[in-house]
Amino acid sequence: MPYLVNGGGLGSDYVVNAITIESGQTTSDIIDLRAQGLCGFQMPAAFTGTSITFEGSPNGDTYTSLYNTANTEYSVTVAASRFYVVNPGDFVGVRFLRFVSGSAEGAQRVILSVARSLQ
């Protein structure tokens, strides 16, 4: 469930979503970014995957891997209990987003994603 966090003097609001990857799965539930751009995410303490890739959809029905302008799959090498910053401009045009772990998770994992207004 998303919630707003005041940007602390920056004049922007941030939306924080708790997204879940279920036990034995690699793909998270869906984030509706609306007019937001993903700008960071926090990995849970017991995360077992070593990378995160993303799947995007313009309509919430069909998801495909997210690629950057260099035609490279967007991937972040991750470790447990770390916060990662990403460029929100890289997520412009993505309405619906899913996180994909590089390996199946041994238990339910909750990642906190942070998005900010693109306007």
Sequence and secondary structure as in RCSB ss.txt:
>XXXX:A:sequence
MPYLVNGGGLGSDYVVNAITIESGQTTSDIIDLRAQGLCGFQMPAAFTGTSITFEGSPNGDTYTSLYNTANTEYS
VTVAASRFYVVNPGDFVGVRFLRFVSGSAEGAQRVILSVARSLQ
>XXXX:A:secstr
  EEEE SSSS EEEEEEEEE TT SBB  EE TTEEEEEEE  TT   SEEEEEEESSSS  EE B TTS B E
EE  TT EEE  GGGGTT SEEEEEESS  SS EEEEEEEEE  
